[in-house]
Amino acid sequence: MASLFHTTLTLNAIFFLFYGIQCFRSPALAADFRRFNLPDSQRILTGVLQLLGSAGLIVGLAVPVIGGLASGGLALMMLIAFIIRLKVGDGVIVSAPSLIFLVINTWISYSFYTLLQEGFTGVQ
């Protein structure tokens, strides 16, 4: 289980690092935010939060409460993304990645919660 947790967390952190950077650099992503009727400030905030979430996941390996908060925040962000995509008519298939990352981040957050309940408070 620990191996699956670490692998999933690492891949998730890499994804959000990449996507967070793309929020600042990708014209296609900027066009998506306009299509969602969201201002550039929302795209920038999304990028910043994704970069912070990515870093928080990695820090969470040493300080689980940070990882739990980061993964919980990313799960909430993916829930909002899923709802926005459905509202603009993207459909469930196109919206599926946000739903998948919602599930992944919810599981990671729960896993951090379990670590905390077992008494693991971080690297000693």
BELBELPE-V48548 format. One record per backbone hydrogen bond with DSSP energy under -0.5 kcal/mol. CO is the residue of the C=O (numbers start at 1). NH is the residue of the N-H. E is the energy in kcal/mol with one decimal. If there is no record, write none. Layout:
co=CO nh=NH e=E
co=CO nh=NH e=E
This chain:
co=1 nh=5 e=-2.8
co=2 nh=6 e=-2.8
co=3 nh=7 e=-2.6
co=4 nh=8 e=-2.7
co=5 nh=9 e=-2.8
co=6 nh=10 e=-2.5
co=7 nh=11 e=-2.6
co=8 nh=12 e=-2.5
co=9 nh=13 e=-2.7
co=10 nh=14 e=-2.4
co=11 nh=15 e=-2.4
co=12 nh=16 e=-2.5
co=13 nh=17 e=-2.1
co=14 nh=18 e=-2.6
co=15 nh=19 e=-3.1
co=16 nh=20 e=-2.4
co=17 nh=21 e=-2.1
co=18 nh=22 e=-2.2
co=19 nh=23 e=-1.5
co=21 nh=24 e=-1.6
co=21 nh=25 e=-1.2
co=22 nh=26 e=-2.6
co=25 nh=27 e=-0.6
co=26 nh=30 e=-2.0
co=27 nh=31 e=-2.1
co=28 nh=32 e=-1.9
co=29 nh=33 e=-2.2
co=30 nh=34 e=-1.8
co=31 nh=35 e=-2.4
co=32 nh=36 e=-2.1
co=33 nh=38 e=-2.9
co=34 nh=37 e=-1.5
co=39 nh=42 e=-0.9
co=39 nh=43 e=-1.4
co=40 nh=44 e=-2.6
co=41 nh=45 e=-2.4
co=42 nh=46 e=-2.5
co=43 nh=47 e=-2.3
co=44 nh=48 e=-2.6
co=45 nh=49 e=-2.8
co=46 nh=50 e=-2.3
co=47 nh=51 e=-2.3
co=48 nh=52 e=-2.6
co=49 nh=53 e=-2.5
co=50 nh=54 e=-2.5
co=51 nh=55 e=-2.3
co=52 nh=56 e=-2.8
co=53 nh=57 e=-2.0
co=54 nh=58 e=-1.5
co=55 nh=59 e=-2.7
co=56 nh=60 e=-1.9
co=58 nh=61 e=-1.4
co=59 nh=62 e=-1.9
co=59 nh=63 e=-2.6
co=62 nh=123 e=-1.8
co=63 nh=66 e=-1.5
co=63 nh=67 e=-1.4
co=64 nh=68 e=-2.7
co=65 nh=69 e=-2.0
co=66 nh=70 e=-2.7
co=67 nh=71 e=-2.8
co=68 nh=72 e=-2.1
co=69 nh=73 e=-2.4
co=70 nh=74 e=-2.4
co=71 nh=75 e=-2.3
co=72 nh=76 e=-2.2
co=73 nh=77 e=-2.3
co=74 nh=78 e=-2.3
co=75 nh=79 e=-2.0
co=76 nh=80 e=-2.2
co=77 nh=81 e=-2.4
co=78 nh=82 e=-2.4
co=79 nh=83 e=-2.2
co=80 nh=84 e=-2.6
co=81 nh=85 e=-2.5
co=82 nh=86 e=-2.1
co=83 nh=87 e=-2.4
co=84 nh=88 e=-1.8
co=85 nh=90 e=-2.7
co=86 nh=89 e=-1.3
co=90 nh=94 e=-0.6
co=91 nh=95 e=-1.7
co=92 nh=96 e=-0.9
co=93 nh=96 e=-0.7
co=95 nh=98 e=-0.9
co=95 nh=99 e=-1.3
co=96 nh=100 e=-3.0
co=97 nh=101 e=-2.6
co=98 nh=102 e=-1.7
co=99 nh=103 e=-2.1
co=100 nh=104 e=-2.5
co=101 nh=105 e=-2.4
co=102 nh=106 e=-2.1
co=103 nh=107 e=-2.4
co=104 nh=108 e=-2.5
co=105 nh=109 e=-2.5
co=106 nh=110 e=-2.5
co=107 nh=111 e=-2.4
co=108 nh=112 e=-2.4
co=109 nh=113 e=-2.3
co=110 nh=114 e=-2.5
co=111 nh=115 e=-2.2
co=112 nh=116 e=-2.3
co=113 nh=117 e=-2.4
co=114 nh=118 e=-1.8
co=115 nh=120 e=-2.3
co=116 nh=119 e=-1.2
co=119 nh=121 e=-0.8
